[in-house]
């Protein structure tokens, strides 16, 4: 369960992203939140994951969560591949040696481990981040904007790993990508006018978001 109780979420610059909201996401639900670009998706994801507190109210969580999947920013660009993966694994609460070994094997990494992460392409960094973070076994996956790395090479393997995780975890996906939400989510909301608006289907979600942008 993830429960918002009169929760207010505010951006680092003080802009209110979510007005006081009470909502409950039940165990193993697949929640999709359609949001416009620059609407505060990352801050929302961090708050739901427990990485930053709400500015008012409470967010209750079952177990621990983390914002995962395709988040290459968990890898420090100025570190080596070996060092960056080690630090990220520890931050994610994983046993470092085993987690790093699995991640490197998952992506079939062939460069020296001394390679600086900043020299890798964004796709390569997102592959490594996905391969590391998908090893967590939290009761929830909180995904910021995308579920899978933008990698044709790993598409099938990443999809299989995500499907396996979703057998035992709930999902909150906050994204502007209609296709992703329509494919994997079964309960839908739109983030518009600082409100979390429930909608019955993806077509209505698109209509509500488009209308809110016209009004803005």
N, C-alpha and C positions, 0 to 999 in steps of 0.2 A: 504494500500500500504506500502511496505517496499522497499526503493530504495537505492541501492549502487551507489555512484557517485565517481568513481576513488578511491574507498575505499581500503585501505591496512590494513590488520589485522595481528597483531604481537603477538607472545606468550610472556609471562612474561620474558622469558630468552632472548628475542630479536630475536628469529627465526621468519622469515616471513612465515606466514601460508597462506595468500592470497595476491597475487600481485595486483597492481591497477586494480580494477574490477568495471564495470558499469553494473548493472542488476536491473530489477524491478520485484518484486513479487506483483501480483495484488490482490485486495480484494477477500477473500474467496478461493484463490488458495490453493491447497495442494501440497507443495513443498517437494520433497525428495532429500537429498544430501547424496550420498553414500561416505563414507570416511573410510580410513584405521585406525586401532588402532594407537593411539599415533600421530594422524595427527592434533590435535588441535581442536577436535570437541567441547569441552567445551568452549574454548575461542571464537570460532566462534559463538556458541550459545549465549554467553554473549554479544558479540558485536552486533549481530542482535537484541537482546532483549533490547539494550540500557543500559546494566549494566556496560559496559566498552566502551570507545570511540575507534574508529579506529585510528591507528597511523598516517594515512594520509587520505585525502578525507573526504567524509561524508556518513553517513547512515541516511536516512530519514525514519521516521516512522509515520504511521497513529495511533494516540492515544498512549497508553502505552502498553508495552508488558512485559512479564517476562518469564524466562526460567522455565517451570513448568513440572509437570507430572513425578513422580518417582524420584524426586530430594530430597533424604533424607538429603542432606547437608544443607537444609534450617532450619533443626531442630538442635539446639545446643546440642551436646551429653551430656554435663555436667549439663544440666538443667533438671528439672522434666518434665513429660509429659505436665502438665498444664502450666508451665512457658514457655516451649519451643514452644508449640502451640500458646500461647498468643503472644509471640514476633514475631514468624513467620507470624501470621495473620496480625499483625500491619505492618510488613515490606511489605506484599503483598497488603496492602491498604484495608484490609477487616475489617468489624466491628467484633472485637475480640470475644466477648461473643457468638454471634450467629454463627460465623464461626467455633469456636472451638467445640461448641455443635454439629453442623452438621457433622464435621469431626469425632468426637468420635462415633456418631450414625452410620455414614457410615461404619466404620470398625467394629462396634459392640465391642468397647473396653471395657474390663472387669476388668483390673488391676486398682489398686489405682492410682489416678492422680498424686500422689507424687512419683511414680516410675521414676527412672532416665532413660532418653532416651538411654543412653549408654548401659543399661542392656537389651534393646530390641534387637531382631534380625534385621539385615538389611532389611529383608522383611517387618517386622512390622513397621519399621521407614518409609519405602517407601510407605506403605499403608497409614499411617497418612499424609505424605507429599502430596501424590496424593489427598487424601480426602479433604485436606485444599486448595491446590492450584487450583484444578479444579473448585472451587467456583468463581474464578475470571471471569469477563465478558469482557475481553479485545478483541479487534478485531483480535488479532493474538495469536496463541500458538506457542512458540518456544520450541522445545523438544530436549534435549541432550541425544542421544543414545537410549532411549527407551520411549515408549508412556505410557505403563501401568505397574503397579507394578507386580513383579514376584510372584504373589500370586494366587494359584488355588482357594482359598476361595473367593476372591473378583473378579475373572476373569469376570464373567457375569455382575456384578454390575459396575465395572470399565469401561468395554466396553460400557455399556449403557450410562454412564455419559460422556464419551469421544464423543460418537456419538451425543449426545445432544449438547455438546459444539461446535462441528464442523458444526452444522447447522447455526451458527452465527459467526464463526471465521475461519480465514485462518490458515494454518499450515505450519511451516518449521520444518522438522524432519531431524536432522543431525545424521547419524548412520552408523555403519558397518553392520547392520542387513538387509539383502536383503529381507527377508520375510516381515518385517514390512513395508518397503518402497513399495514393490509390492502390499501390501494389501490396503494401505490407500492413497498413493500419486498419483497424476495424471500429474505432471510435474517434470522431473528428471534431476539431475546434478550429476557430480562426482567431488570431490575435489581431484585434483591430480596435482603434480608439481606446486603448489601454484596457480592453476587456478580453476575456477568454470566452468566445461565443461558440456554444455547441451547435453543430450542423449535422443533418442526417446523412449527407453524402458529399462526394468530392465536387460534384457540379455546384451544389449550393455553396460549398466552401469557396470556390472560385468566384461565384457571384457576390458573396458577402465581402470578400477581400477587394474585388474590383470596385464595388460600390463605395467602400470605405476610402479607397484611394481617390476616387472622384470627388468625394465630399471634402477630403483634406486639401 
